[in-house]
Structures are given as structure tokens and as C-alpha cells.
Amino acid sequence: MKVLIYTLVLLLITSPLWAVGVTVGKGCIISWDANTEADLAGYKLFVGKTPGSYGPAQTIAAPAQSITCAGAGITADGQYYITLAAYDKINNESAKAAEVPFTVDGATPVVPVGLKVSSS
């Protein structure tokens, strides 16, 4: 699986600077810098295939700072857009982070052609 990586630094209304990005470890992983507020309950991850258009939020309990792409429902190749919001213990939600685009490409490479062996 090949993942093109984009990392953006963003500012949420109720948090310090965060970084959200997509990295490759054992597969695709979405990770972010922790919100340091004492009443943090977790995060809401939004994933979509069109800029600014997301499916239902996936709730991720604190102190988690990452999720696999498969765990976020990203199981097919293609272009994706993600954003993240923090929420506190009484369900106040921050503004969404800046959107991060990335591409998942698990296609098998094309077989090389024209292979020749020669002796000198």
C-alpha cells in the first residue's frame, strides 16, 4: 500500500496547535497531536471522498492519538479527505481542524517488460 503523506498544522478554537497527518507504519495510520485540556473526552474523526463532505463522525476516546485507516473505515484505494474535532466531557465540540487530503494506492505495480540478459 502506498500512501501519499500530507501533514498540516492547524488551530482549533478550544485547543493549542495540533498537527494531523497520515503516515505509513504497518499500513495506513491517521495520527494527531494531543489536545492538552483537562476536560478532554475525545475526538471526532470525519472522513470523506469529496473535499468538505464527510460521512458520520467516528468518535475516538481520549487519550488515543491515532487510528488505523481500516479502523476509520478507509478500506479501498482512492482519494480521501479527513478532519478532526475535539470534544469535552459535557460534549462541547471544537471547530474542525483544517482538512487533510491523502491518497491510498494499493495497486500492484505493472509487470516490467523488455527484460534482457546478455553476456560480455
N, C-alpha and C positions, 0 to 999 in steps of 0.2 A: 504494500500500500504506500503510495506516495502522497504526501500532504504538503501543499504549498503553505508556508507559515507567514502569517501577518500578526504582529503584535502592536497594539495601540495603547497609549497611556490615556486615561480618561479621568474625569472628575465627576463624582456623584454628589448630589446635593447634601446627603447626610453622611458622607464618608470622606476620608482623606483620598489622595491619589491612589488609583488602582491600576493594575495592568491586567488585561485579559488577553489571552492568546491561545493558539492551538499549537501543540507541539507533538512530536513523534517520539514515543518511547517504544513500548510493546504495543503498537497500534496507535491510533489517534487519541489524544488526550486534550481536553479543554481545561485550562487552569487559570487562576486569577490570584491576585494579592488579597490577603485577608482584610476585611473591614475590622477596625480595632475598637468599635463601640462596645461598651459593656453590655448593652441590652440586645445585641445582635442575635437573632434567632436563626437566620439562614439567608439563602439566596434563591432567586427565581431566574432560571435559565430559559431564554427564549430562542428558538431555532426556527429558521425559515429557509426557503429556497428562492425567495424573491426579496430584494432589499426593502426593509421596513415592514415586511409582512411575515408574521410569526404564527406558529401553532400555539396551543395552550402552554402556559409556563410549566416548567418542571421545577418542583420545589426541592431544594437541596439543603439539608440541615447543617448549621454551623457545628463544628469548626471546619468542615470539608472545604477544600480549596481547589478541587479538581473533580472531573468525571470523565469516564471514557466516552468516546463518540458513540459507541454502541449503547452505553447506558443512557445517553442523551437522545437515543432514537435515530442516530445517523448510521445507517447500515448500507447505504447504496452510494456508488460513485456520484459525483456531481458537485456543483457549486452550492455552498451554504452560507448563511448569514446568522450570526449569533449576537446576543446582547445579554446583559445580566443586570439584575437589580438586587439590592439588599433589603431585607425586611427585619423588623424588630419584634420583640415579644408580644406587643399589642397589635401587630400586623401593619404598622406604618411601613410604607414601601418607598424606597428612594427612587429618584429618576433613573431611567435606564442608562447604562453605560453606552459609549459610542459603539456602533455596530462594527463587528469584525467579520470580514469576508474570508472564506478559505475554500480550497478545492480538495476533494478526496478523489484520488485516481488510483484505483487498484487494478487497472487493466494490465494484462500480461503484455510484456514488450513484444514487438514484432520480431519474428524469427529473422536473423541475419541471412542474407543471400550473397552469392558470389564468393563463397569461401573457397580458397585455392591453396594447395600445398605445392611447393616447388623445392627442388634441391639445388644447391650451388656447387 
